[in-house]
Amino acid sequence: MPSGPANIGITQVAAALIESVEWEQKVEEKVIKSSDGGFGQGQTFDPIIEFSVKGRGTTTVGIGAASSGIAAITGGTTLILKSKHSQKNDDFDTFEYSGTNYPNA
């Protein structure tokens, strides 16, 4: 039996007709060089998670402070920064939304 991924499909969002879910964790950094120009010390701070969700049909997610709808993103403050809705005469309605989660806020 061939081996493959354990989970195929979207498992992070419970809504129907979700086409893609993406999230990326980032941190700010400050690096200080030593007196000989090498690495002296480094510190990370202000972690954030940027995310986007794309799907078909309609969504109730609007811009502002809200939940991302992604199971892996919990806690902190979440801001939906962009929401897009599209209609075509020969296809289903589509939506996209994206934002940023601030885990320490």
Long-range contacts (C-beta under 8 A, 24 or more apart in sequence): 11-71, 12-70, 12-71, 12-72, 13-53, 13-55, 13-69, 13-70, 13-71, 14-69, 14-71, 15-55, 15-59, 15-69, 16-57, 17-55, 17-56, 17-57, 17-92, 18-53, 18-54, 18-55, 19-54, 19-55, 19-56, 20-52, 20-53, 20-54, 21-51, 21-52, 21-53, 21-54, 21-70, 22-51, 22-52, 23-49, 23-50, 23-51, 23-52, 23-68, 23-70, 23-72, 23-73, 24-49, 24-50, 24-51, 25-49, 26-50, 46-102, 46-104, 47-103, 47-104, 48-100, 48-101, 48-102, 48-103, 49-73, 49-100, 49-101, 49-103, 50-98, 50-99, 50-100, 50-101, 51-98, 51-99, 51-100, 51-101, 52-96, 52-97, 52-98, 53-96, 53-97, 53-98, 54-94, 54-95, 54-96, 55-94, 55-95, 55-96, 56-92, 56-93, 56-94, 56-95, 57-92, 57-93, 57-95, 58-85, 58-93, 58-95, 59-83, 59-85, 59-95, 59-97, 61-95, 61-97, 66-99, 68-99, 68-101, 73-101, 75-103, 76-101, 76-102, 76-103, 76-104, 76-105, 77-101, 77-102, 77-105, 78-102
